[in-house]
Amino acid sequence: MNHSQHPSALHLMAFFDGELNVEDDTKVQEHLKVCPECHQELENFGQVKNLVQMGNEQPGPQPVWPL
């Protein structure tokens, strides 16, 4: 994989989640060193994950009518 061969979004997500085999993981790491677009995409995944986790910690709305 070189700078002109971007990993797919699914491949980047698998890398982010630590689900790639050693060979693919290494290829994505090397690509990220030279590709600011993919590096930014990976950072975006982290931001989304943080937002989702924060949302899961928030209590839901209170019911209008007592149960």
PyMOL commands that set and color helices and strands:
alter all, ss='L'
color gray80, all
select helices_A, chain A and resi 9-16+22-34+36-57
alter helices_A, ss='H'
color red, helices_A
deselect
rebuild
show_as cartoon
